[in-house]
Amino acid sequence: PSPAATAPIFLNFSHNTTHTMSLYSNITPNANLVAPKPIAKSGKVYDLMYYLKGSAAGGICCSITHGALTPVDVVKTRIQLDPVKYNSGLVGGFKTVIAEEGTGALLTGLGATVGGYFVQGWFKFGGVEFFKINIVKSIGDERAWELKTPIYLASAAAAETIADIFLCPLEAVRIRSVSDPEFCDGLADGFVKMLKAEGVGGFYAGIGPILFKQVPYTMAKFAVQGAAADSIYGATGSTPENPPAIGNLGVSLGSGVIAGVAAAIISHPADTLLSLVNKAGAGGDGPIF
């Protein structure tokens, strides 16, 4: 059989830290699929270290990307919470925040963002790797090939649900500090004040919206990126082992952009609701419904 036909179905995580490249893009149709297990030829072993590397890569990448976009997130949250005042779009929102509060206000919630999305990325990317590999082990190779998209979706949903349990408290502090700049002097101070004022329940007032936001977002992100990567490889007549001119990294980045746009559109309504639930005031505007 050809190298593509005998390649393992899961790419090494180091090849796809942006999100996930194609789950099955290194397999030709009707190939003899190889279950995710130690493979002498590739030297790949799906052991604890494999999952730790995947988790660490996901956490680092998510914390960097979300942290870098903190100014955009600050303005977005202000627009969601006070559309009357911040009614001049993204650029106008930047100008309003800077004029009234100074440039430093654009970094409000940076600590909570970096910390929260490191934890979220850790469980999301590590979890997706864990669930998809073990699903394939349980249902067999041929059936896994037939159900590759449902495997993407189920793995992403399970991993993101777990990740959101850890993300929710940090998002609550972030949104509260953005909506009320006088609320706290940092992540630790915000945690203490929320705990004293609202108890543990205050950290999870937004668990419904965050699940409605993040789970569809992650499902769309992984599924769309997998399909987009497959399409790019197919259109260029290439494979991960014989990549196109842009290389595997280019395929990963390109498909990641497509997936990110699709996922953002899907998750936007729940993102607005999450901001409203966690805005200044005990528990925000109330429950998800």
C-alpha positions as CSV (number, residue, x, y, z in Angstrom):
1,P,0.0,0.0,0.0
2,S,1.0,3.6,-0.5
3,P,2.4,5.7,2.4
4,A,-0.8,7.6,2.5
5,A,-2.8,4.4,2.9
6,T,-0.8,3.3,5.9
7,A,-0.4,6.6,7.7
8,P,-2.0,7.0,11.1
9,I,-5.3,8.9,11.0
10,F,-4.3,11.5,13.5
11,L,-1.7,14.1,12.7
12,N,0.9,15.0,15.4
13,F,-0.5,17.9,17.4
14,S,2.7,19.9,16.7
15,H,1.5,20.2,13.1
16,N,-1.7,21.9,13.9
17,T,-1.5,24.1,17.0
18,T,-3.6,26.8,15.4
19,H,-6.7,24.7,15.8
20,T,-6.7,21.2,14.3
21,M,-5.7,20.3,10.8
22,S,-7.7,17.6,9.1
23,L,-8.4,14.6,11.2
24,Y,-8.2,12.3,8.2
25,S,-6.5,14.4,5.6
26,N,-3.5,12.1,5.4
27,I,-5.7,9.2,4.3
28,T,-6.7,8.4,0.8
29,P,-10.2,7.2,0.2
30,N,-10.7,3.5,0.7
31,A,-7.4,3.3,2.5
32,N,-6.6,0.7,5.1
33,L,-7.0,2.9,8.2
34,V,-4.6,2.4,11.1
35,A,-6.0,2.7,14.6
36,P,-4.4,5.3,16.8
37,K,-1.8,3.2,18.6
38,P,2.0,3.1,18.7
39,I,3.3,2.9,15.2
40,A,6.8,1.8,14.7
41,K,7.2,3.4,11.3
42,S,6.2,6.9,12.4
43,G,7.4,6.6,16.0
44,K,4.1,8.1,17.1
45,V,2.7,7.0,20.4
46,Y,-0.6,8.1,21.8
47,D,0.4,8.1,25.4
48,L,0.2,10.6,28.3
49,M,3.0,12.7,26.9
50,Y,1.2,13.0,23.6
51,Y,-1.9,14.4,25.3
52,L,0.2,16.7,27.5
53,K,2.0,18.2,24.5
54,G,-1.4,18.8,22.8
55,S,-2.9,20.4,25.9
56,A,0.1,22.6,26.4
57,A,0.2,23.7,22.8
58,G,-3.5,24.5,22.9
59,G,-3.2,26.4,26.1
60,I,-0.2,28.5,25.0
61,C,-1.7,29.3,21.6
62,C,-5.2,30.2,23.0
63,S,-3.7,32.4,25.8
64,I,-1.5,34.3,23.3
65,T,-4.2,34.9,20.7
66,H,-7.0,35.8,23.1
67,G,-4.6,38.0,25.1
68,A,-3.4,39.8,22.1
69,L,-7.0,40.6,21.1
70,T,-7.9,41.9,24.6
71,P,-8.4,45.5,23.3
72,V,-10.8,44.3,20.7
73,D,-12.6,42.2,23.3
74,V,-12.9,45.2,25.6
75,V,-14.6,47.4,22.9
76,K,-16.8,44.5,21.8
77,T,-18.0,43.9,25.3
78,R,-18.7,47.6,25.8
79,I,-20.7,47.7,22.6
80,Q,-22.7,44.6,23.7
81,L,-23.5,46.1,27.1
82,D,-24.1,49.8,26.2
83,P,-25.0,50.0,22.4
84,V,-26.4,53.5,22.9
85,K,-23.1,54.9,24.1
86,Y,-20.9,52.8,21.9
87,N,-22.8,53.1,18.7
88,S,-20.0,54.2,16.3
89,G,-18.5,50.8,15.5
90,L,-15.2,49.2,16.5
91,V,-13.0,52.2,15.6
92,G,-15.4,54.6,17.3
93,G,-15.5,52.4,20.3
94,F,-11.7,52.5,20.6
95,K,-11.7,56.2,20.4
96,T,-14.4,56.5,23.1
97,V,-12.7,54.2,25.6
98,I,-9.3,55.9,25.1
99,A,-10.8,59.4,25.4
100,E,-12.7,58.7,28.6
101,E,-10.4,56.2,30.4
102,G,-7.0,56.2,28.7
103,T,-5.2,53.7,26.6
104,G,-4.6,51.4,29.5
105,A,-8.4,50.7,29.7
106,L,-8.0,48.6,26.5
107,L,-6.1,46.0,28.5
108,T,-8.8,45.6,31.2
109,G,-9.3,42.0,32.0
110,L,-6.0,40.9,30.4
111,G,-5.0,38.7,33.3
112,A,-8.4,36.9,33.3
113,T,-8.3,36.5,29.5
114,V,-4.8,35.0,29.4
115,G,-5.4,32.7,32.4
116,G,-8.9,31.7,31.4
117,Y,-8.1,30.9,27.8
118,F,-4.9,29.0,28.7
119,V,-7.0,26.7,30.9
120,Q,-9.7,26.5,28.2
121,G,-7.2,25.8,25.5
122,W,-5.5,23.2,27.6
123,F,-8.7,21.2,28.1
124,K,-10.1,21.9,24.6
125,F,-7.2,20.8,22.5
126,G,-6.0,18.1,24.8
127,G,-9.6,16.9,25.2
128,V,-10.3,16.8,21.4
129,E,-7.2,14.7,20.9
130,F,-8.2,12.4,23.7
131,F,-11.8,11.9,22.7
132,K,-11.3,11.5,18.9
133,I,-8.5,9.0,19.4
134,N,-10.4,6.9,21.9
135,I,-13.6,7.1,19.8
136,V,-11.7,5.6,16.9
137,K,-10.3,2.9,19.1
138,S,-13.8,2.0,20.3
139,I,-15.7,1.9,17.0
140,G,-12.9,0.6,14.7
141,D,-11.1,2.1,11.7
142,E,-13.5,1.7,8.9
143,R,-16.5,3.0,10.9
144,A,-14.4,5.9,12.0
145,W,-13.7,6.9,8.4
146,E,-17.4,6.8,7.7
147,L,-18.2,9.0,10.7
148,K,-15.2,11.4,10.6
149,T,-17.4,14.5,10.8
150,P,-19.5,13.3,13.7
151,I,-16.3,12.3,15.5
152,Y,-15.1,15.8,15.0
153,L,-18.3,17.2,16.4
154,A,-18.7,14.8,19.4
155,S,-15.0,15.2,20.4
156,A,-15.2,19.0,20.2
157,A,-18.5,19.2,22.2
158,A,-17.2,16.9,25.0
159,A,-13.9,18.7,25.3
160,E,-15.4,22.2,25.2
161,T,-18.0,21.4,27.8
162,I,-15.2,20.3,30.2
163,A,-13.1,23.3,29.3
164,D,-16.0,25.8,30.0
165,I,-16.4,24.6,33.5
166,F,-12.9,26.0,34.2
167,L,-13.3,29.0,31.9
168,C,-16.6,30.3,33.2
169,P,-15.3,31.9,36.5
170,L,-12.5,33.7,34.7
171,E,-14.9,35.0,32.0
172,A,-17.2,36.2,34.8
173,V,-14.3,38.3,36.3
174,R,-13.2,39.5,32.9
175,I,-16.6,40.7,31.9
176,R,-17.4,42.3,35.3
177,S,-14.1,44.2,35.2
178,V,-14.7,45.4,31.6
179,S,-18.2,46.5,32.4
180,D,-17.2,48.2,35.6
181,P,-13.5,49.5,35.5
182,E,-13.7,50.3,39.2
183,F,-14.7,46.8,40.2
184,C,-11.2,45.3,40.8
185,D,-7.5,45.9,40.6
186,G,-6.7,42.6,38.8
187,L,-7.6,39.0,38.5
188,A,-7.0,38.0,42.1
189,D,-8.8,41.0,43.5
190,G,-11.7,40.4,41.2
191,F,-12.0,36.8,42.4
192,V,-12.0,37.8,46.0
193,K,-14.6,40.5,45.5
194,M,-17.0,38.3,43.5
195,L,-16.7,35.5,46.0
196,K,-17.5,37.8,48.9
197,A,-20.4,39.5,47.1
198,E,-22.1,36.6,45.3
199,G,-20.5,33.4,46.5
200,V,-19.4,30.6,44.2
201,G,-22.7,30.9,42.2
202,G,-21.7,34.3,40.9
203,F,-18.8,32.7,39.0
204,Y,-21.2,30.4,37.2
205,A,-24.1,32.9,36.5
206,G,-23.1,32.7,32.8
207,I,-22.5,28.9,32.5
208,G,-25.6,28.6,30.3
209,P,-24.6,31.3,27.8
210,I,-21.0,30.2,27.8
211,L,-21.9,26.7,26.9
212,F,-24.3,28.0,24.2
213,K,-21.4,30.2,22.9
214,Q,-18.4,28.0,23.2
215,V,-19.7,24.5,22.4
216,P,-21.1,25.4,19.0
217,Y,-18.1,27.6,18.3
218,T,-15.7,24.8,19.0
219,M,-17.7,22.2,17.1
220,A,-17.9,24.5,14.1
221,K,-14.2,25.4,14.4
222,F,-12.9,21.9,14.3
223,A,-15.4,20.5,11.8
224,V,-15.1,23.4,9.3
225,Q,-11.3,23.5,9.6
226,G,-11.1,19.8,8.9
227,A,-13.4,20.1,5.9
228,A,-11.5,23.2,4.6
229,A,-8.1,21.5,5.0
230,D,-9.4,18.5,3.1
231,S,-10.7,20.8,0.3
232,I,-7.3,22.6,0.1
233,Y,-5.4,19.4,-0.2
234,G,-7.9,18.0,-2.7
235,A,-7.9,21.2,-4.8
236,T,-4.1,21.2,-5.0
237,G,-3.7,17.5,-5.5
238,S,-1.5,17.2,-2.4
239,T,-1.4,15.5,1.0
240,P,0.2,16.3,4.4
241,E,3.1,14.0,3.3
242,N,3.4,15.8,0.0
243,P,2.1,19.3,0.8
244,P,1.2,22.1,-1.6
245,A,3.4,25.2,-2.1
246,I,2.1,26.9,1.0
247,G,3.1,23.9,3.1
248,N,1.2,22.2,5.8
249,L,1.4,25.3,8.0
250,G,-0.2,27.4,5.3
251,V,-3.0,24.9,5.0
252,S,-3.5,24.9,8.7
253,L,-3.6,28.7,8.9
254,G,-5.8,29.1,5.8
255,S,-8.3,26.6,7.0
256,G,-8.1,28.0,10.5
257,V,-9.1,31.5,9.2
258,I,-12.1,30.0,7.4
259,A,-13.1,28.0,10.4
260,G,-12.7,31.0,12.8
261,V,-15.0,33.2,10.8
262,A,-17.7,30.5,10.6
263,A,-17.4,29.7,14.3
264,A,-17.6,33.4,15.3
265,I,-20.8,33.9,13.3
266,I,-22.4,30.9,14.9
267,S,-21.4,31.8,18.5
268,H,-22.0,35.6,18.4
269,P,-25.6,35.7,19.8
270,A,-24.7,33.6,22.8
271,D,-21.6,35.8,23.3
272,T,-23.8,38.9,23.6
273,L,-26.0,37.1,26.1
274,L,-22.9,36.0,28.1
275,S,-21.8,39.7,28.5
276,L,-25.3,40.7,29.6
277,V,-25.5,38.0,32.2
278,N,-22.1,38.9,33.7
279,K,-22.3,42.7,33.5
280,A,-22.2,44.9,36.6
281,G,-24.8,44.0,39.2
282,A,-25.4,40.8,41.1
283,G,-25.6,38.1,38.6
284,G,-26.1,40.5,35.6
285,D,-29.5,40.6,33.9
286,G,-30.6,37.1,35.0
287,P,-30.6,33.6,33.7
288,I,-30.1,32.6,30.1
289,F,-33.9,32.4,29.4
